[in-house]
Amino acid sequence: MIENNDIIDDFEDIEESDDGALFEHYHVTVDAGQTLLRIDRFLSNRLQNATRSRLQQAADEGKILVNTIPVKSSYKVKPGDEISIVMDYPRRELKIIAQDMPLDIVYEDDHLLVINKPAGLVVHPGHGNYSGTLVNGLAYHFQELPLFNSDDPRPGLIHRIDKNTSGLLVIAKTLEAKVKLSLQFFEKTTKRKYVALVWGDLDNDEGTITGNIGRSLKNRQVFTVFPEGEHGKPAVTHYKVIERLGYVNLVECRLETGRTHQIRVHMKHIGHPLFNDDNYGGDQVLRGTTFTKYKQFVKNCFEMIPRQALHAQTLGFIHPATGEEMLFESALPEDLANVIVKWRNYLSNRTAQEQ
């Protein structure tokens, strides 16, 4: 059992306070049936942005407790263990400003809502984005709910997608819904499919990409694939080619895990970065000819979709109250749909010229 919404919370940096008081930041109850596993590895698989080195440092400083007793990072967790991570400072609170903003609500009932997020909308406040985020809009939309606290820094969020990725998100409206939906994401029983336009012609019609994903040791703004067991967290992405468009392919990606930038990192890892992904090299002409006319064509495509070509198209889960299987599909946004048509026309014209 995971509390404090560990599915999406960040593992905060270790800091010192003046009074020496300890504050609980996370509480995890080890599930029944859990095999013996080092606590640093156990927690790194469950807390987002919690690297094993940071967990080991926290353990060395006596900040990881099992059944109220400090343990070392080599401690082996057992079923029923109550794990607390404590720090010398309270959790940072960020006051959320409720803002009336348009939300593309696909579905809503008393327990949850599903939103189609446009590209460019930041999901929750953070450095440089303290207003105008989806969370600000949710704070306004939820302000009449009796159990809703408008100061919650992540009201109802179960998962998130990147600022410049479009597509579907499910939001909980009750504590019960939040717990049950979070568990589905943790246990990988949700259905999540993305559509991406990637550089290059993939060798196989479908395949699976594996590799631990973690923040780059050279550039903390991006993520990378590490050898298993070295850094990062396990990640699995299944892909299938939908359409071959010459120098680019349209692919469907199904997530088995939900790491930050997962599809973007994994596709770059196999040599097929997302089209116009400026963080992972996709904003350059990576395939095709050296002709000026072709380079101008690609530049025009970049202008049509000034972001990574990625859309969260399918989202499925079990309704937390009714037990009904819910499945939602989102149409391709205009920018992605238009650039696909442009590549189809280019391929058609090139084929005609070669005949």
Residue pairs with C-beta under 8 A, 6 or more apart in sequence:
1 28
1 29
1 31
2 28
2 29
2 46
2 182
2 183
2 186
3 26
3 27
3 28
3 29
4 25
4 26
4 27
5 154
5 157
5 178
5 182
6 26
6 28
6 46
6 47
6 48
7 48
7 158
7 159
7 182
7 185
7 186
8 48
8 154
8 157
8 158
8 159
8 160
9 26
9 47
9 48
9 154
10 48
10 49
11 26
11 47
11 48
11 49
11 50
11 51
11 54
11 55
11 85
12 25
12 87
12 91
12 92
13 54
14 54
14 57
14 58
14 61
14 63
14 87
15 87
15 88
15 89
16 88
16 89
17 88
17 89
20 88
21 88
22 63
22 86
22 87
22 88
23 86
23 87
23 88
23 89
23 90
23 91
24 84
24 85
24 86
25 85
25 86
25 87
25 91
26 47
26 83
26 84
26 85
27 82
27 83
27 84
27 85
28 43
28 46
28 82
28 83
28 84
29 80
29 81
29 82
29 83
30 42
30 77
30 78
30 79
30 80
30 81
30 82
30 83
31 79
32 79
32 80
33 79
34 42
34 77
34 78
34 79
36 76
36 77
36 78
37 76
37 77
38 73
38 74
38 75
38 76
38 77
39 55
39 59
39 64
39 66
39 71
39 73
39 74
39 75
39 76
39 77
39 83
40 52
40 55
40 56
40 59
40 73
40 74
41 52
42 77
43 50
43 55
43 64
43 83
43 85
44 50
44 51
44 52
44 55
44 233
45 233
45 234
46 186
47 85
48 260
49 215
49 260
51 214
51 215
51 231
51 232
52 73
52 231
55 64
55 73
56 73
58 64
58 85
59 70
59 71
59 72
59 73
59 75
60 72
60 73
62 70
63 70
63 85
63 86
63 87
64 70
64 71
64 73
64 83
64 84
64 85
64 86
65 71
65 83
65 84
65 85
65 86
66 75
66 77
66 81
66 82
66 83
67 81
67 82
68 82
68 84
77 83
93 151
93 153
94 125
94 130
94 153
95 151
96 125
96 135
96 136
96 139
96 150
96 151
96 152
96 153
96 155
97 130
97 131
97 136
97 139
98 136
98 139
98 140
98 143
98 150
99 131
99 132
99 136
99 137
99 139
99 140
100 137
100 140
101 132
101 136
101 137
101 140
102 137
103 115
103 134
103 137
103 138
103 141
104 115
104 116
104 117
104 118
105 113
105 114
105 115
105 116
106 113
106 114
106 115
106 116
106 168
106 328
106 330
107 113
107 114
107 326
107 328
108 114
110 173
110 174
110 321
111 172
111 173
111 174
111 176
111 177
111 319
111 320
111 321
112 156
112 170
112 171
112 172
112 173
112 177
112 181
112 319
112 320
113 170
113 171
113 173
114 168
114 169
114 170
114 171
114 315
114 326
114 328
115 134
115 168
115 169
115 170
115 171
116 166
116 167
116 168
116 330
117 123
117 134
117 161
117 165
117 166
117 167
117 168
117 169
117 312
118 166
118 333
119 163
119 164
119 165
119 166
119 307
119 333
119 335
120 163
120 164
120 307
121 133
121 134
121 163
122 129
122 132
122 133
122 134
122 163
123 133
123 134
123 135
123 157
123 160
123 161
123 163
123 169
124 133
124 134
124 135
124 153
124 154
124 157
124 160
125 131
125 133
125 135
125 136
125 153
134 169
135 153
135 154
135 155
135 157
138 155
138 156
138 157
138 171
139 150
139 152
139 155
142 148
142 150
142 155
142 156
142 173
143 150
145 173
147 174
147 175
148 155
148 173
149 155
155 171
156 171
156 172
156 173
156 178
157 169
157 171
157 172
158 169
158 170
158 171
158 172
158 178
158 181
158 182
158 185
159 169
159 170
159 185
159 258
160 169
161 167
161 169
161 312
162 261
162 264
162 308
162 310
164 307
164 308
164 310
165 194
165 307
165 308
165 310
165 311
165 312
166 310
166 311
166 312
166 330
166 333
166 336
167 194
167 311
167 312
167 313
167 315
167 330
168 312
168 313
168 314
168 315
168 328
168 330
169 312
169 315
170 181
170 315
170 317
172 178
172 181
172 182
172 320
176 320
176 321
177 320
177 321
179 320
180 318
180 320
181 317
181 320
184 190
184 317
184 318
185 258
188 256
188 257
189 317
189 318
190 315
190 316
190 317
191 254
191 314
191 315
191 316
191 317
191 327
192 254
192 255
192 258
192 312
192 314
192 315
192 316
193 252
193 253
193 254
193 255
193 312
193 313
193 314
194 252
194 253
194 254
194 255
194 263
194 310
194 311
194 312
194 313
195 242
195 250
195 251
195 252
195 253
195 310
195 311
195 313
195 332
195 336
196 250
196 251
196 252
196 253
196 263
196 267
196 274
196 275
196 308
196 309
196 310
196 311
197 248
197 249
197 250
197 251
197 274
197 275
197 309
197 336
197 339
197 340
197 343
198 248
198 249
198 251
198 267
198 272
198 273
198 274
198 275
198 282
198 309
199 247
199 248
199 272
199 273
199 274
199 275
199 282
199 286
199 287
200 247
200 248
200 249
200 271
200 272
200 286
200 287
201 244
201 246
201 247
201 249
201 287
202 239
202 241
202 249
202 251
202 272
204 241
205 240
205 241
206 238
206 239
206 240
206 241
207 238
207 239
208 236
208 237
208 238
208 239
209 236
209 237
209 238
209 239
209 266
209 267
209 269
209 270
210 234
210 235
210 236
210 237
211 225
211 226
211 228
211 235
211 266
211 269
212 225
212 226
212 227
212 228
212 229
212 230
212 231
212 232
212 233
212 234
212 235
213 223
213 224
213 225
213 226
213 232
213 233
213 235
213 259
213 260
213 261
213 262
213 265
213 266
214 223
214 224
214 226
214 231
214 232
214 233
215 222
215 223
215 224
215 232
216 222
216 223
216 224
217 231
221 279
222 261
222 265
222 279
222 280
223 232
223 259
223 260
223 261
223 265
224 232
224 265
224 269
225 232
225 235
225 265
225 266
225 269
226 232
228 234
232 259
233 257
233 259
234 257
235 256
235 257
235 259
235 262
235 265
235 266
236 255
236 256
236 257
237 253
237 254
237 255
237 256
237 257
237 262
237 263
237 266
237 267
238 253
238 254
238 255
238 256
239 251
239 252
239 253
239 254
239 267
240 251
240 252
240 254
241 249
241 250
241 251
242 249
242 250
242 251
242 252
243 249
243 250
243 340
244 250
245 340
245 343
245 344
245 346
245 347
246 288
246 343
246 346
246 347
246 350
247 287
247 288
248 275
248 287
248 343
249 272
250 340
251 267
252 313
253 263
253 267
255 262
255 263
259 265
261 279
261 280
263 274
263 310
264 273
264 274
264 277
264 279
264 280
264 308
264 310
265 280
267 273
267 274
267 280
268 274
268 277
268 280
268 281
268 282
273 280
273 281
273 282
273 286
274 280
274 282
274 308
274 309
274 310
275 282
275 301
275 305
275 308
275 309
275 339
276 282
276 283
276 301
276 302
276 305
276 306
276 307
276 308
276 309
277 283
277 308
277 309
277 310
278 308
279 308
280 308
282 308
283 302
285 294
285 295
285 298
288 294
288 298
297 346
300 342
301 339
301 342
301 343
304 335
304 338
304 339
304 342
305 335
305 336
305 338
305 339
306 335
307 335
309 336
309 339
311 330
311 332
311 333
311 336
312 330
313 329
313 330
313 332
314 327
314 328
314 329
314 330
315 327
315 328
315 330
316 325
316 326
316 327
316 328
317 325
317 326
318 324
318 325
318 326
319 325
319 326
331 337
332 340
